[in-house]
Amino acid sequence: MQRFILVGLLLIALLGGVNWWRHRAIVHAPGMLATDVPTQIDLGDGTTLQRDDVTLVTRARFELTARVLSREDYRFDAGAALAPIDLALGWGRMSDSQVLSQIEIGQGNRFYHWHVDHFPIPRREIEQSSANMHMIPADDTARRELERVRAGEVIHLQGFLVDASRANGWRWRTSMSRDDTGDGACELVYVESVEAAVP
């Protein structure tokens, strides 16, 4: 019996090590890696898409090149089947290693949070140049691309901002601005493609 427990623990440790290696952070020298703000084209009458029991309504065409500040995978919350991965993304000076070395960044419970002892750039710039985004893969290819994304990587992403709902009254709305903060400030992104960008 003890042998089976030991083998089980070793297997868990091995799987954890493989997962850590696949998602280990990429390190960069100082300097901005993603200089442009996200591009958003609002849609008057969005298209309705159906994903199992979830209805999606497109709100805006969305595209960005950004540095991945952090990633968090979800398996058990109400949105996990739809959006299994959250990416905290930064652009402008929030893609600069020199700035980021002075900011503690984390994710949890569908939020992105940060802490500083001393501001390396103004608070408002941190808020406007970074965001937590809930990723909805459009297809299996997009899902595989998202699963490979690592913290520190610079990615180029294309898709739509969407609102999601179920017939039972459950709703998940996207932010339509990079200026907001707090609850409701995250983007819900229907991801058509994501690829590594050359910094």
C-alpha positions as CSV (number, residue, x, y, z in Angstrom):
1,M,0.0,0.0,0.0
2,Q,2.8,2.4,0.9
3,R,4.5,1.7,-2.4
4,F,1.3,2.8,-4.3
5,I,1.1,6.0,-2.3
6,L,4.8,6.7,-3.0
7,V,4.3,6.1,-6.7
8,G,1.2,8.3,-6.7
9,L,3.1,11.1,-5.0
10,L,6.0,10.8,-7.4
11,L,3.6,10.9,-10.3
12,I,1.9,14.0,-9.0
13,A,5.3,15.7,-8.5
14,L,6.4,14.7,-12.0
15,L,3.3,16.1,-13.6
16,G,3.7,19.3,-11.5
17,G,7.3,19.6,-12.7
18,V,6.3,19.2,-16.3
19,N,3.5,21.8,-16.0
20,W,6.0,24.2,-14.3
21,W,8.5,23.7,-17.1
22,R,5.9,24.3,-19.8
23,H,4.8,27.5,-18.3
24,R,8.0,28.9,-16.8
25,A,8.5,32.6,-17.2
26,I,10.5,34.1,-20.0
27,V,13.1,36.7,-19.0
28,H,13.8,39.8,-21.0
29,A,16.4,42.6,-20.8
30,P,15.1,46.1,-19.9
31,G,13.1,48.0,-22.6
32,M,9.5,48.2,-23.8
33,L,8.5,45.1,-25.7
34,A,5.0,46.0,-26.7
35,T,4.7,49.7,-27.5
36,D,1.1,50.1,-28.9
37,V,-2.2,50.2,-27.1
38,P,-4.8,47.6,-28.0
39,T,-6.9,48.2,-31.1
40,Q,-10.7,48.1,-30.6
41,I,-13.4,48.7,-33.2
42,D,-16.8,48.8,-31.5
43,L,-19.6,47.0,-33.3
44,G,-23.1,48.5,-33.5
45,D,-25.0,45.2,-33.9
46,G,-22.8,42.3,-32.8
47,T,-23.0,38.8,-34.1
48,T,-24.5,36.1,-31.9
49,L,-22.5,32.9,-31.4
50,Q,-23.5,29.7,-29.6
51,R,-21.0,27.7,-27.5
52,D,-22.8,24.8,-25.9
53,D,-25.3,26.4,-23.5
54,V,-23.6,29.8,-23.6
55,T,-24.7,32.6,-26.0
56,L,-22.0,35.1,-27.0
57,V,-22.6,38.5,-28.5
58,T,-19.7,40.2,-30.1
59,R,-19.2,43.8,-28.9
60,A,-16.0,44.9,-30.6
61,R,-13.2,43.7,-32.9
62,F,-10.1,43.4,-30.7
63,E,-6.4,43.1,-31.4
64,L,-3.3,43.6,-29.3
65,T,0.4,42.9,-28.9
66,A,1.3,42.6,-25.2
67,R,3.6,41.1,-22.7
68,V,2.1,38.3,-20.6
69,L,2.5,39.5,-17.0
70,S,0.9,36.4,-15.5
71,R,-1.4,33.5,-16.4
72,E,-4.0,31.6,-14.4
73,D,-5.8,28.5,-15.5
74,Y,-9.4,27.7,-14.3
75,R,-11.1,24.3,-14.1
76,F,-13.9,24.6,-11.6
77,D,-15.6,28.0,-11.6
78,A,-18.8,28.9,-13.5
79,G,-16.8,30.2,-16.4
80,A,-14.1,27.6,-16.7
81,A,-15.7,25.5,-19.5
82,L,-16.0,28.7,-21.6
83,A,-12.8,30.7,-20.6
84,P,-10.3,28.2,-19.1
85,I,-7.4,30.7,-19.1
86,D,-6.9,34.3,-17.8
87,L,-4.0,36.3,-19.0
88,A,-2.8,39.5,-17.3
89,L,-1.3,41.5,-20.1
90,G,0.8,44.7,-20.3
91,W,1.8,47.1,-23.0
92,G,3.8,50.4,-23.1
93,R,6.0,50.7,-20.0
94,M,4.1,47.8,-18.5
95,S,6.0,45.6,-20.9
96,D,9.4,46.9,-19.7
97,S,11.3,44.5,-17.4
98,Q,12.9,47.4,-15.6
99,V,9.4,48.7,-14.5
100,L,8.0,45.2,-13.9
101,S,10.9,44.3,-11.6
102,Q,9.4,46.8,-9.1
103,I,5.8,45.5,-9.3
104,E,4.5,42.3,-7.6
105,I,1.9,40.8,-9.9
106,G,-0.5,38.0,-9.3
107,Q,-3.9,36.5,-10.3
108,G,-6.7,34.7,-8.6
109,N,-10.5,34.3,-8.5
110,R,-10.6,35.9,-12.0
111,F,-8.8,39.1,-10.8
112,Y,-5.4,40.5,-11.6
113,H,-3.7,42.3,-8.7
114,W,-0.5,44.2,-8.3
115,H,1.5,45.8,-5.5
116,V,4.4,48.3,-5.3
117,D,6.5,49.6,-2.5
118,H,7.3,52.7,-4.6
119,F,5.7,53.5,-7.9
120,P,8.2,53.1,-10.8
121,I,5.6,54.7,-13.1
122,P,2.3,56.6,-12.1
123,R,-0.5,54.5,-10.7
124,R,-2.8,55.5,-13.6
125,E,-0.3,54.4,-16.2
126,I,-0.2,50.9,-14.5
127,E,-4.0,50.8,-14.6
128,Q,-4.3,51.9,-18.2
129,S,-1.4,49.9,-19.6
130,S,-2.3,46.5,-18.2
131,A,-5.4,44.3,-17.9
132,N,-6.7,40.9,-16.9
133,M,-8.4,39.2,-19.8
134,H,-10.6,36.1,-19.8
135,M,-9.7,34.0,-22.8
136,I,-12.4,32.1,-24.8
137,P,-10.7,29.9,-27.5
138,A,-12.7,30.1,-30.8
139,D,-11.6,26.6,-31.7
140,D,-9.2,23.8,-30.9
141,T,-6.3,25.6,-32.6
142,A,-6.8,28.7,-30.5
143,R,-7.1,26.5,-27.4
144,R,-3.7,24.9,-28.1
145,E,-2.1,28.3,-28.8
146,L,-3.4,29.6,-25.5
147,E,-2.2,26.6,-23.6
148,R,1.3,27.2,-24.8
149,V,1.4,30.9,-23.6
150,R,4.0,31.6,-20.9
151,A,4.5,34.5,-18.5
152,G,7.0,37.0,-20.0
153,E,6.1,36.0,-23.5
154,V,5.1,38.8,-26.0
155,I,2.0,37.7,-27.9
156,H,-0.1,39.0,-30.7
157,L,-3.8,38.2,-30.2
158,Q,-6.8,38.8,-32.5
159,G,-10.5,38.2,-31.8
160,F,-13.6,39.9,-30.4
161,L,-14.7,41.3,-27.1
162,V,-17.9,39.5,-26.2
163,D,-20.7,39.3,-23.6
164,A,-21.7,35.8,-22.5
165,S,-25.0,34.6,-21.1
166,R,-26.9,31.4,-20.3
167,A,-30.7,30.8,-20.3
168,N,-30.7,30.4,-16.5
169,G,-29.8,34.1,-16.1
170,W,-26.0,33.7,-15.7
171,R,-24.2,36.7,-17.4
172,W,-20.6,37.7,-18.0
173,R,-20.0,41.0,-19.5
174,T,-16.8,42.3,-21.1
175,S,-15.1,45.6,-20.3
176,M,-15.1,47.9,-23.3
177,S,-12.4,50.2,-21.9
178,R,-8.8,50.1,-20.8
179,D,-9.5,52.9,-18.3
180,D,-11.6,51.0,-15.8
181,T,-10.5,49.2,-12.7
182,G,-12.0,46.7,-10.2
183,D,-14.9,44.4,-10.6
184,G,-16.2,44.4,-14.2
185,A,-12.9,45.8,-15.6
186,C,-11.7,42.6,-17.2
187,E,-12.1,41.9,-20.9
188,L,-13.9,38.8,-22.1
189,V,-12.0,37.9,-25.3
190,Y,-13.2,35.5,-28.0
191,V,-9.7,34.5,-29.3
192,E,-9.4,33.6,-33.0
193,S,-5.6,33.5,-33.0
194,V,-2.7,34.1,-30.6
195,E,0.9,33.8,-31.6
196,A,4.4,34.7,-30.3
197,A,5.4,38.2,-31.4
198,V,8.9,39.3,-32.0
199,P,9.8,41.9,-29.3
